[in-house]
Amino acid sequence: MRVNRTACPGQSPMPPGPGALTRSRALRFWLDPANLAARLDQAGPVVRTRTGPATAFQVNDPSLLRKVGSDEDTFRFWGPDPSLRDFNGNGVVGLEGDAHRERRAVMRPAFAASRLITLGPSVQTCTRRLLADLPSDRPLDIRMEMSRLACGLLVSCIFNSELEPETLSRIAAARSTLSGGTFWRYALSPWPWVPVPRRRACRRALAELDEAVRQVQAGHRPDPDGQDLVSLLSAAAPGNPHAVQRDIRALLIAGMETSASTLAWACYELGRHPHYQQALRDEADTAPDASRLQAHQLPLATAFIQEVIRLHGIPFLVRRTRYQTSQGGVRMPAGAVVTLPLGALRRDRSRYPDPDVFDPQRWLPHAEPPPVPAALLAYGLGPRYCPGAAAADAMLPVALATLAGSRTLRPARSGRKIGMSLELTPTPKGLTMYATPCEPRLAGTGPAPGTNVDSGSGAASTESGHP
């Protein structure tokens, strides 16, 4: 595998794209590994910080971070927090302890490796169908369109059902409203006298989501073996459709959060690095069966997704102490906010050369140093690790490859600065792009000139860094 980490010689490795990414001061703090190193040296593995009017505790030591993030007995995960009870209810996200583990065990057969291997062709077909109606003559709101795509993929490929295009669009809008509202409700819960924004809009969005879940249940197509997700949930709660509805609702919104965010940031990076669009198309076209793509056939698309997660994944996790405890030599009172800065760990220079450069090549199979995807902590850690993580790993590379092969993405306003939405999973705010249908490749033609396809891994890489 020949790896070229730059663009053309003498040019910046970041071609002109949709503009610089602007972050708030708080997010810059969570994403800067220098802050962790300085605080670890000066203040130890745990340091007191300010989060609004309250004192919070930031875990700086990576080993302690994993311990705190996995200790459900001492620290409360955000999902079961009482402030979110009306949203999560008794669904899997809102459960704790044995009840949570039992519900996860019910779902486990639906995410078995033997079933996930069949997801690729379904994702490819569904992605093409959902992209077919995208207009090419006007800019698209990428955050909304990728939410719509993520919702459609989850409903079709995971829940074995379908929703009308208009319903998908409404759920895409509801996702952003619910995500932002949930963020504020959780963040402000220690101060109940502070009004939570978007409360009325959240109620309307939740009603939209519940109606969509009822449609998913009504249109469900069970697998013959009864091992699909909705069948398993229904069998575990016979005669209780409301319990099944709560689980579907929780899984749908949680799955949309991570998938929509990852796909939206992938579009952002494709706009900044357009040569990768051709490389992704070439990789898919040279797969053993281009009409039935699988994630394991797409090392470049998989690497692209992993690099998107490294740079744009959840910047930090939050826990709350259940009772007074001492961690890293620091006493924490009951109910204290504890933050785990994942974004800074993903920019650690000792682990990632040129950590601020978008470089999917670092995740290819033969890269040096060897890639360690587990270090991304993309789907959480400990007993609250996302139950659908394996499904996301199987779906997202195929969806990205299909998107790159179907549409050419071009920023609508190349000089516009892009912000980050203040939601559970930050997404690019203000990112608008044109999505022009790709010209079909003539039968018998190979990859574009200047592209190297490695027969050992199936990955395509541009020699010059430009199309």
Buried (B, 14 or more C-beta within 10 A) or exposed (E): BEEBEBBEEEEEBBBEBBBEBEBEEEBEBBBBBEBBBEBBEEBBBBBEBEBEEEEBBBBBBBEBBBBBBBBBEBBBBBBBBEBBEEBBBBBBBBBBEEEBEEBBEBBEBBBEEEBBEEBBBBBBBBBEEBBEEBEEEEBBBBBBBBBBBBBBBBBBBBBBBBBEEEBBBBBBBBBBBBBBBBBBBBBBBBEEEEEBBBEEBBEEBBEBBBBBBBBBBEBBEEBEEEBBBBBBBBEBBEEEEEBBBBBBBBBBBBBBBBBBBBBBBBBBBBBBBBBBBBBBBBBBBBBEEBEBBBBBBBBBBBBBBBBBBBBBBBBBBBBBBBEEBEBBEBEBEEBBBBBBBBBBBBBBEEBBEEBEBBBBBBBBBBBEEEBEBEBBBBBBBBBBEBBBBBBBBBBBBBBBBBBBBBBBBBBBBEEBEBBBBBBBBBBBBBBBBBBEEBEEBEEEEEBBEEBBBBEEBBBBBBEBBBB
